[in-house]
Amino acid sequence: MSIVFNIEDVKKCPADFVLAVNDTMNVLNGKWKLPIIGSLLFGKKRFKDLELEIPRISPRMLSKELKELEINGIVKRTVYDSLPVLIEYELTESGQSFKNVLDSMINWAWEHRMINTGSNNRMKNERISETSERKI
């Protein structure tokens, strides 16, 4: 379901512009929502898979953030009637539509880091370091 509107009309009215930004920030507020969405962009995941893919997130915080994302229509939770019970999380259509925004944020982060550090090696090293920490 896509709602068609002209972004230029929104930009002409500061109140509408601020409202749109606030709506986005209300859905995405917090440290963990973007990493959760980023992980789910790669497909359905079980709770433990998300916990392992997102460094330093506690099970309690992951549960809380998933519930909020589900309430806001970004994440869909599916419970399968099996023993043991299987629960999977995936992005809704609305959540999937956030991919372009996240891609733009990642591009901005790489450019910003390169401008401020003169290199992208630090970001690559940090990612390798986080991966090795998770395996321990």
C-alpha positions as CSV (number, residue, x, y, z in Angstrom):
1,M,0.0,0.0,0.0
2,S,1.7,3.2,-1.2
3,I,0.4,6.6,-0.5
4,V,1.4,9.0,-3.3
5,F,2.2,12.6,-2.3
6,N,4.5,15.3,-3.5
7,I,7.6,15.6,-1.2
8,E,8.0,19.2,-2.5
9,D,4.6,20.1,-1.0
10,V,5.7,18.7,2.4
11,K,9.0,20.7,2.2
12,K,7.0,23.9,1.6
13,C,5.2,23.7,4.9
14,P,7.6,23.6,7.9
15,A,4.9,22.1,10.1
16,D,4.3,19.2,7.8
17,F,8.0,18.6,7.3
18,V,8.6,18.5,11.1
19,L,5.6,16.3,11.6
20,A,6.8,13.8,9.0
21,V,10.3,13.7,10.6
22,N,8.8,13.3,14.1
23,D,6.6,10.4,12.9
24,T,9.7,8.7,11.5
25,M,11.8,9.3,14.7
26,N,9.0,8.1,16.9
27,V,8.9,4.7,15.1
28,L,12.7,4.4,15.0
29,N,13.7,5.9,18.3
30,G,16.3,4.1,20.4
31,K,19.6,2.5,19.9
32,W,18.5,-0.9,18.6
33,K,15.7,-0.5,16.1
34,L,17.8,0.3,13.1
35,P,20.2,-2.7,13.7
36,I,17.1,-4.9,14.1
37,I,15.6,-3.6,10.8
38,G,18.9,-4.0,9.1
39,S,19.2,-7.6,10.2
40,L,15.7,-8.4,9.1
41,L,16.3,-6.9,5.7
42,F,18.2,-10.2,5.0
43,G,15.1,-12.3,5.7
44,K,13.1,-14.0,8.4
45,K,14.9,-14.6,11.7
46,R,14.3,-16.3,14.9
47,F,14.9,-14.4,18.2
48,K,18.2,-16.1,18.9
49,D,19.4,-15.4,15.4
50,L,18.7,-11.7,15.9
51,E,20.4,-11.8,19.3
52,L,23.5,-13.3,17.8
53,E,23.6,-10.9,14.9
54,I,23.3,-7.7,16.9
55,P,26.3,-7.2,19.2
56,R,25.7,-6.3,22.8
57,I,21.9,-6.3,22.7
58,S,20.3,-8.0,25.8
59,P,17.4,-10.4,25.3
60,R,15.2,-8.1,27.3
61,M,16.0,-5.1,25.1
62,L,15.6,-7.2,21.9
63,S,12.2,-8.4,23.1
64,K,11.1,-4.8,23.9
65,E,12.2,-3.4,20.6
66,L,10.6,-6.2,18.6
67,K,7.3,-5.6,20.3
68,E,7.5,-1.8,19.6
69,L,8.4,-2.5,15.9
70,E,5.5,-4.9,15.7
71,I,3.1,-2.4,17.2
72,N,4.3,0.2,14.7
73,G,3.7,-2.1,11.8
74,I,7.4,-2.5,10.8
75,V,7.9,-6.1,12.0
76,K,5.6,-9.1,11.7
77,R,5.8,-11.9,14.3
78,T,4.7,-15.4,13.2
79,V,4.1,-18.1,15.8
80,Y,4.1,-21.7,14.4
81,D,2.1,-24.3,16.1
82,S,4.8,-26.8,16.8
83,L,6.8,-28.4,19.6
84,P,8.9,-26.6,20.6
85,V,7.0,-23.4,19.5
86,L,8.7,-21.7,16.6
87,I,8.5,-17.9,16.4
88,E,9.9,-15.9,13.4
89,Y,10.2,-12.2,12.8
90,E,10.2,-10.6,9.4
91,L,9.7,-7.1,8.0
92,T,6.3,-6.0,6.8
93,E,5.8,-4.2,3.5
94,S,6.3,-1.0,5.4
95,G,9.5,-2.3,7.0
96,Q,10.8,-3.4,3.7
97,S,10.2,0.0,2.2
98,F,12.7,1.4,4.7
99,K,15.5,-0.3,2.8
100,N,16.3,2.7,0.6
101,V,16.5,5.0,3.7
102,L,18.8,2.6,5.4
103,D,21.0,2.3,2.3
104,S,21.2,6.1,2.2
105,M,22.2,6.2,5.8
106,I,24.9,3.6,5.3
107,N,26.3,5.5,2.3
108,W,26.3,8.7,4.3
109,A,28.1,6.9,7.2
110,W,30.8,5.6,5.0
111,E,31.3,9.0,3.4
112,H,31.2,10.8,6.7
113,R,33.7,8.4,8.3
114,M,36.1,8.7,5.3
115,I,36.0,12.5,5.5
116,N,36.6,12.5,9.2
117,T,39.2,9.7,9.4
118,G,40.6,9.8,5.9
119,S,40.1,6.0,5.6
120,N,37.5,3.3,5.7
121,N,39.8,0.8,7.3
122,R,38.7,1.7,10.8
123,M,35.0,0.8,10.0
124,K,36.0,-2.5,8.5
125,N,38.3,-3.3,11.5
126,E,35.5,-2.5,13.9
127,R,33.1,-4.8,12.0
128,I,35.6,-7.6,12.1
129,S,36.2,-7.0,15.8
130,E,32.5,-7.1,16.6
131,T,32.1,-10.4,14.7
132,S,34.9,-12.0,16.6
133,E,33.5,-10.8,19.9
134,R,30.1,-12.5,19.2
135,K,31.8,-15.8,18.6
136,I,33.5,-15.8,22.1
